[in-house]
Amino acid sequence: MGDTVTRLRNAAVERAVRGPGKSSADTRRAAFDNANVPAAIAALVDKIAHAAWKITDDDIAAARAAGLSEDEIFEITACAAYGQAMRQLEAGLAALAAATARAGGAA
């Protein structure tokens, strides 16, 4: 990827996890990283990262019952999904780079 694309992607990540929001930046970062997530939302964040198609109204209700507002649930959900998408992108780019290197640098 070009430097501009990488810079813009990093700026977008920074905005999502550290920009203004209802949930704390630390919570959004934890959701993005799927690491050190507060217990009240750990199951939801992990499900977003690994089985998003299985999320139900009950998962959202559990987050609400844990005291999260609709805005906080949205932000945490977006950051968790964004983080997983970035991990998949990085894995794909690494695989492409490795394949290109094995092929002698031919693109």
Secondary structure, DSSP 8 states (H G I E B T S, - for coil): --HHHHHHHHHHHHHHHHSS-SS-HHHHHHHHHTSS--HHHHHHHHHHHHHGGG--HHHHHHHHHTT--HHHHHHHHHHHHHHHHHHHHHHHHHHHHHHHHHTTS--
